[in-house]
Amino acid sequence: MLFNSLQFLIFFPIVVFVYFLIPHKIRWVWLLVASYYFYMCWNPKYALLMALSTFITYLSGLLIEKAGDSKAKKKLWVFLCFAINLAILFTFKYYNFLMSSISLTLGKIDIIIEMPAFNYLLPVGISFYTFQALSYTMDVYRGDVKTERNLGKYALFVSFFPQLVAGPIERSKDLLDQFNERHYMEYNRIKRGLLLMLWGFFQKLVIADRVAILVNSVYNHPNENKGIAIMIATVLFAVQIYCDFSSYSDIARGAAEVMGFRLMQNFKRPYFSKSIAEFWRRWHISLSTWFKDYLYIPLGGNRKGKLKQYRNILIVFITSGLWHGANWTFVIWGALHGIYQIIGSITKPARDKIIGFLHINRNNKIHKLFMILFTFALVNFGWIFFRANSLADAKKLIANMFIIDFSTLNISTLIKLGLDKYDIIVAMIAILILFIVSLIRRNNSFRDKLNKQNIIVRWSIYLVAIFAILIFGIYGPGYDASQFIYFQF
C-alpha cells in the first residue's frame, strides 16, 4: 500500500478513528494488525519473513538478558542473531548480484559457469525493518534498553506502518516506550501531523513525480543525450530523490504524529550543506547515525589513528552503498562519498592555511555560498552512479556530459526530454516553493510559522496546497500511484 494511493487515503482515517475509539490497553493490538495488513497489501507471504526477523531478534534479547554477566554468551547470541538476519537479507537482496558478479569475472578468463539463480522478488522494506530489528539486539547487548518481554509490542516496533517500508529507521529506546503512552485526540497535534503529510504529498506528487519524467527520459537513454541535457537531468534527479524520500519521511512522521507518536527527523536541508561530512549529518539521518553507532564506532571510529579512521570511513560508505542496492553503481556511489570525506580530511590543514593566508572570513555569505555549491556539485556527480541503470550507462553519461553545446540550452530542448511548457512552469514554481520553505526551516519550523498567521492566511494556504496537489499532481493511468524510490532498498 503506497502513501500516495487512494487505498491509503481510506486505510489511514479508519486506523486513526478506531485507534482513538478503542481502550488504551488494546490500541497496540489494533496498530499491530493494521501494520501487518499494510505490509501484506504488497505480498502476504513476505510478512512471514518480517515475522521471522521479529521473533529472532525478540528471542535474542531474552537470551542476552538471561546470559547475565557472561560476555561470551551475550556475544554468541548477538552473532547468531546478526548472522541469521543478514543471511536472509543477503539471500533475497544480494545472492543474484554475487552470482552474476562471479560469473562475469570468471567469464573474462574464459571460464563459463551457470550460477543458480534465486528467483524471488525482493521483499519491500526488508533493509529498513532488518536494520531496525538488529539495532534492538545491539541496544539490549549494550544495556541501552531493557529487554522487551511483550512479543506483540516488540512486533509493533518492528512493523509500525508509518515508517515500516522506507524509514526513518527508529531506535527501540525512542519508539518502544511510546506504545505504552496514552494518546488523546488533540486538535493542534493532529493538525500539525496532517500539515506535515500535506507537505509530503506536495513534494512527491507535484515535484518528484513530475521531474522524474525528464530524469527517466535522459537516464534511460544515455547514448541519445549529451551535455546540457545530462546536467539538467542530474540536477533534477537531486531534486527528485530528495523530494521523493523526504516526502515519504514527512508523511510517515505526520501520520505517526496524528496518532501521538514521535518519529525522528530524517532530513535537515541537506543541499545547504557546506561539506560532504555535513551533508551526511543532514541526509537520511536515521541510516547515517545507524552506521555510525553500529558499524563505524565498533570498528574503532577515529580513535586508532588516521589510517584506520579512513579505512573505517570507506567500509561504512561502501556498506552504505551496498545497503542501497545490489549493483556496482551503488558500491561506487558509496565509495565515492567515502573518498570525498577522506580527501576532505587530508586536505583540511592545507585549506585552513590558504583561508588564513587569504584572510577569508568563513562566515562570509559568498564563501558559504561557494562551499554549498561545491558540495552540491560533488553530491550531484555521485548521483549519476546512484541513478544510472548500470555501470556502463554511468560511464556513458559522464563521457557525454562534457560534450557541451550551449545552443541546446533552450526550452525546446527540455520539451524534447518529456516535459511540456506547462510541466516546466509548474516544476519551476514548485521547486521555488521548496526552496522558500527550506529557507524558512533554517531558523524555525514552517508549521510553527504558519500557525502564527491569522485564520484567513492559514486556511488560504491549506486550500491552495490541497488544490495544487489535486490539480498539478502527477498520476499514472487510472490514478495509479507511483512507487517511492527507496522502496527498492
N, C-alpha and C positions, 0 to 999 in steps of 0.2 A: 504494500500500500504506500503510495507516494504522498508526501505532504501536499503537493500541488495537484491532487486529484479530487474529483467530486466525491469519491468514496471516503476520503479522509474528512472532507467537509461535512459529511454525515456522521462518520465514526466519532470524531473528536467531541462535538457537542453532547452526544449521547454519553460518552465516557465521563465527561465533566459533570453532567446533570446527575447521573447515577452516583458518582463519587461523592457529591455533596449531600445526596439524599439518604444514603445508607449510613449505618452506625460506624463510628470511627474504628472500632475493633476489626471490622471485616473489610475496610477500604483497601488494605494491601492485597487482599484476595481478589477483589474486583480489578485492581490495576494489573495484577499478575495475569489474570485471564485475558484482559484487554491487550496486554503486551504480547502474549503468545499468539492471540488472534491476529494482531497487527503484523507480526512476523510471518505467520503461516499463510498470509494472503499472497506471499511470493511463492513459497513451496512448502507445504505442510511437512514433508519428510525431513527437511533440513532443521526443523525445530528440534528434532531428536538430537542433532549434533550440538545445538546450543544447550540442551538439557544435559547432555553427557559432559560437556565442558563445565557446566554449572555444578554438577554433582561431584566431579573430580576435584575441583578447587574447593568446594564446600568441605568435602571429606579431608582434603589435605590440611585445611585449617584446624579441624578437630584433632587430627593426628599430630600436628605440630604442637598444639596445646598439650596433648597427652604426653608428648615426649619430655615435657618438663625441662630440666636443666641439661639434657643430653643434646649437645650441639650436633653430634654426628647423626642422630636420628632425625633431628629437625632438617638438616641439610639433605638427608636422604629423601624425606617427603617432599621437600621443595624441588629437588632434582627430578623426582618421578612425576610430579605434577606438571612441571615445565616440559619435561620430555614428552609426555602423552599429549598435552595440549598443542605443543609446537609440531608434533608428528602429524596430528590431524590437520593443522593449518598447512603444513608442508605438502601433505598428500593432495589436498584439494587445490592449493594455490601454486605450488612450486614444482610438483613432480614432473608434469609435462614440460615445463621450462627447462628443468635439469636434463631430462632425457633428450630433448631436442638439441640442447647445447652440446651434450656428449656426442650425439650422432653427427652434428655439424663438425665438431673438432676432429673426430675420427675420419670423417669423410675427406678432410683435407689431406690426410696421409693414405688415402685410398683404402680405408677400412670401412666397409659398409655393414652396418648392423641395424636391424629393425628393432627399435626400442618399443617395449609395450606401452600403450597409451592408457591414461586414466580418463575415461570418457564420462565425466560428471561435471555438471555446471558448478561454478564457484558459488558457494552459499553467500548470499548478500550479507554484508556487515560482519563476516567472520573475523576479519582482522581487528575490528573495533571491540567486539564483545570478548574475544580471546584475550586481548591486552588488558581489558578492564577486569576480567576474572583473575588473570595472573597477578595483577597489581595487588589484589586482595591477599593472595597467598604470601607475597613478599611483605606486605604490611603486617600480617599476623606473625610471620617469622621474625621481623624486626621489632615486634612489640608495639607497633604504632597504633594498632587497633585490637580490640578484643575479638575473640572468635565469635562469629555469629552462629547461634545454635538453631535458630529458626530457619529451616531449609527454604520455606516459602518466601520469606522476606529476603533471604540471600538471592534466591532465584529472581526476585523482582529487581534487585540491584543490578544483576547481570542483564536483564531483559527489558528494563524500563523503557517503554516505547518511544518517548520523545527523542532520546539520544541513542537508541539501540543500533541503528543502521549506519550512521555516519558521525557519531560523537555529538558533543565532546566526550572524550574518554574520561569518565569520572573516577574518583578515588573512593574507596569504601569509607574512609574516615570522614568524607564530605557528604556522601549521599545516603549511606545505610541508616544512620540515625534519623534522617528526615522522614523515613517511613513510620516512625513512632510518634511524630509530631501531630498535633491536632490542627487541621487547616479549616478555615471558615471562609464563607463566601464574602470577600471584601471587595467592594466596588473598585477602589483605586488600584489594588493589586491586579485584579482581573483585567482592568482597562490597560494597565501597563503591559501585561502579558500579551493582550490582543494587539496592541500597538507594535510590539516587537515582532509578532507574527506577520502583521501587515507589511512592515518594512522588509521582512524576509521574502514575502511573496512578490513585492515590488522588485527587489534585486534579482530574483530568479526569473520571473515571467517577463518583465519589461526589459531588463538589461541582459542577463546571462543568456537566455534562450534566443534573444534577438541577435547579439553579436556572434553567437555560435554559428549562425548561418554562414557568415563571411569566413570565420575561422575554419570551419569544416571545408568550405569551398577551396581554400588555399592549401590546407594541410593534407587533404585527401588527394590532392593533385600536385605534388611537389615539382614534377617535371614541367608543368604548364605555367608556373608562376615565378616571377623574378622580382628582385629589388624592393621597390616601394610596397608592392602588394604583400610580400612576405613580412616586411617590417610592420606594416599596419595590422596584419593578421596576428602577429606575435604580441604586439601591444594590446590588441583587443582580446587575445587569449588570456593575458594577465588580468584584464578586467573580467572576463568570463569566469575564470576559475575562482577568482576572489568572490565575485557576486554569487556564484553557484554554491560554493562551500560555505561562505559566510551566511548566505540565506538559510541554508539547512540548519546551521548552528543557531541562528536567531529564531527561526520557527521552533526549534527544539526547546530553546531557553524560554521562549514566550509561552509555549504550550505547557511546560512544566510550571512556570510562574502562575499561570491561570489557576492551577490546582494547589499552589502554595509551595512548590519545590524550587530550590535554587540550584541552577547548573552553572558551571564555570564559564567565563567569557573565553571564547576560542580565538578571537581576532581583535587586535587593538591597532587599527590603522597601519597595517604592515607596510604599505607602499610609501609611507612617510619616514621610513627607517633611514638612518644615515650610515649604516654599515650592515654587512650580512649577518653579523652576530646579533645586532639589534633586530633585524628582520625576523630571525628565528625566535626572538623573545616576544614577537608580536603576531607571528603566523602559526596557525594550528597549534596553539599554546598547549593544549591538553596532550598532544603527541610529543612535542619537543620536550616538555617537562617530564613526560613518562620516560623517554630515552635518557634524559639527564639523570633522573633518580634511580632508574633500574638497570641502566647499562653503563653510562659514562662514569658515574661516581664509583660503582663497583669495580670498574676496570682500573680505577686509580685517579680518574679525573685529571686535575692539573697538579697533583701532589707529588709526582715522581719524576719531575724534570720535563723539559720542553719536548724532547723526542717522544717520550711516552704519551705526553699530552696530545701531540699531533697524531700519533698512532690512534689514540682513543677517539679523537675527533673524526678521523677517517672511518674507523669502524662504525661509529654511531651513524654517520651520514650515509655510508654505503648500506648499512642495515635499514636505515630510514627509506632509502631508495627502493630496496627490495620489498619493504613493507607496503609501499605504494603499488607495486605491481611486478609480476613475473616477466620482466622484459629487460634486456640490456640497456634500453633507453632510460629506464628508471634508475638502474645501477649507476650509469654515467651521470645522470642528473644529481643523484645523492652525492657521488664522489666529487662532482664539480663544486657543490656547496661546501663540502669539507675542505677542498683545496682553497676556495675563496677565503675561508676562515684562517687557514694555516698561513697563507700568503699575507693576509691582513695582520696576523700576529707577528710574523717575521719582520715585516716592513714598518711596523708601528714606531720603533725608535727612530728610524730614518725619517719617517713622515713627520714625527713630532719635532725633530731638529729643523726640517725645512720650514715648517709652520712657524717655529720660533724665530728662525733666521729672517723670514719674510715679514715677521710681525703680523701674522694673520690672526684675527680675532675669531676664535671658534664659534662664538655666539653671533657673529655677523650673519645677517639673513642671506646674503649672497653665498657665503661659504656653506651654510646649511643647505641651501637650495642645490648647490653643486653636489654635495655629498648625497643628497636624496636622489638626484637624477642619476648619479654614477651608480649608486646601489640598485636603483630601478633597472638600469641598463644591464647590470650583471644578472639580476634576477630574471629579466626577460630572455637573456641568452640561454639561461638554464631551462626556461620554459619550452624552448624549441625541442629539447630532448624529451621533456615530460609529455608534450602533446604529440610529437611525431609518431606515426603508426609503427615505424621500425627504425633501426639504426641507419639503414640505407637511406630512408626518407629524411632523417635528420641531417645526414651528410649532404644530401642534395639540396635541402632547404638552406643550409648555411652557405654552401657554394653559390647558389642562385641569389642569395640575399644581397651579395656585394656586386651584383650586376645592376648598376643604378641607371635608370633612365628617368630624369625629372619631368620629361614631357608626359609621363603617365600619371603624374600627380594631379589628378582632377576627379571630379565627381563621376564621370563616365567610367573610370577605372573601378571605382567602388561598386557601381551598379553592376558591372560585369562579374563581380565577385559574389553576387547573390542578394545584395540589399538594394531596394529601390530608393528613390529620393525620400519618400515618406518614412521608411525604416531608418534611413541615415539620420534624418532630422530628429526622429523620436529617440534614437540611440544617443545622439549628442546631447539632447536636453536631459535625458535620464542620467547619463554619466556626469553631467554638470551638477545635477541634484545630488548624486552620490558624493561628489567632491565637496559640495557645500555642507552636507550632513557630516562628512568626515572631519571637516574643519571645525564644525560646532562641537563635535565629540572630543576635540582636543582638550577643552577646558571643563566641560561638564556633559552630562547625559542629554542627548537630544530630547528624550522623553520628559526629563525634568524641565528643560527649557520650554518645551511645548506646553507642559502642564501649567506654566505660569501665565500663559496667554489667556485672554478673555474667551468666553464660551463661543462667541461667533467665529473667532480666528481658529480655535481648536477644531470645531466641527466642520468648518470650511476645509481645513487641511485633511481631516479624516475622510470626508466625502470625495474630495478631489483625488486622494490616494486610492480609494476604493474604485472609483470610476476609471482612473488611469490604468489600474491593473486589469479591470474588466474589458476596457476598450483597446488598450495598447499591448496587453499581454500576448505572448506568442503561444499558440495552442496547436497541437497536432490534429490530424484528421479525426473528426468526431470529438474534438476537445480532449484528445488523449494527452495525458501528462507526460512530459519528457523527464527522463531519469536524471538524477543528480550525478555529477561526475564521480564523486567519492564513493558511490555505491559499488563501483567495480573493485574497490580496495578492501 
